[in-house]
Amino acid sequence: MTQDHPRSYAENVPKLAELGRDVLFGDVWERPELSKRDRSLITVAALVALCRPQQMPFHLGRALDNGVTPTELAELITHLAFYAGWPSAVTAADVLGEVFTERGI
């Protein structure tokens, strides 16, 4: 299979995309018990701890859009280096740098 761009997960598993849109972002992210900013911090922390770099750009950008500062994101990654492991933190720092570059930060 040769393609310029790999198929998105929404094309491969449409039900997963639907559940993400309707349940995760349509319900869970809209619950008033936590602010979107707090949910972003939690989500980014989980992605860093689990070393999930493919999901990080979207959620790092969303965190910035939800009011998390660049300094706070850098500190979150630094803090997690001691709890989630240095390699996970370095991976996240590289992804954060890419997000900053794309956004002109």
Helices and strands as residue ranges (DSSP letters): H 9-12, H 14-19, I 20-25, G 28-30, H 36-49, H 56-65, H 70-84, H 86-103
